[in-house]
Amino acid sequence: MEKSAYKVLFLEDEPTIREVLTEYMTITGYDVTEVSRGDQAVELLGKNKYDIAILDIMVPGVDGFEVLSYMKEHCSETAVIMLTALEDEKTQVKAFNLYADDYVIKPVSPIILLKRMETILRRTYKKQTETEEKKDGLYLKEEAYCAFYEGERLPLTLSEYLLLQKLFKEPDRVFTREQLILSIFNEDYIGNDRIIDAHVKNLRKKLPIPCIKTVIGVGYQFDKNGELK
């Protein structure tokens, strides 16, 4: 696969199946979050971004179809495989009408499931990459630690990129200099926190839009209005 550590949400209420398949996915390199209830899955989807969801249908709380419906409305970019013992045509058609990417009937070989996941993610990732390359405005290509504007790569150092990434991903939040230092250097930096001011100054010179806002007495914030100028 082109990308490592894909994030997986795995909804399965049968403990043995959940444990075995989670182990296979984890060994393969996936970052797996496992849940046994549909309402737990919806809650997590509202807070986190996943590359792919593996959903059983007959689970406690809301069922897998309700989770799939939620995903269609709120996180359609996440790939979905329905993993269920229900094999009738009507149920399968319903899943595909709700934009499921695949429908796998249990019991399933862990290896076959992994191959299906790999195929879907490879296709999805390729599509996302092609879309990114045509995207207007400022955007980040996180797996390559690169920032682009109007399709052109910006000449940022790693520290400048990490600073921009931190601000860009939470535009409604104001970060102190100490918080930004931790995001760039972890706990390895010893010195004056004004080093962030120097990085911001250099970053602003390289950004074609005025999107980093100084919040006096606090620190810095990504300015969405500046991004649109």
DALINVEN-V984860 format. One line per field, one symbol per residue. burial: + if it has 24 or more other ideal C-beta (glycine too) atoms within 12 Angstrom, else -. Layout:
# DALINVEN-V984860
burial: ???
This chain:
# DALINVEN-V984860
burial: -----++++++++---++--++-++--+-+-+++++++-+++-++----++++++++++--+++++++++++--+--+++++++-+----+--++--+++++++++-+-+--++-+++-++--++--+---+-----++++----++++----+-+--++++++++++--+---+-+--++-++-----------+--++--++-++-+-+++-----+++++---+--
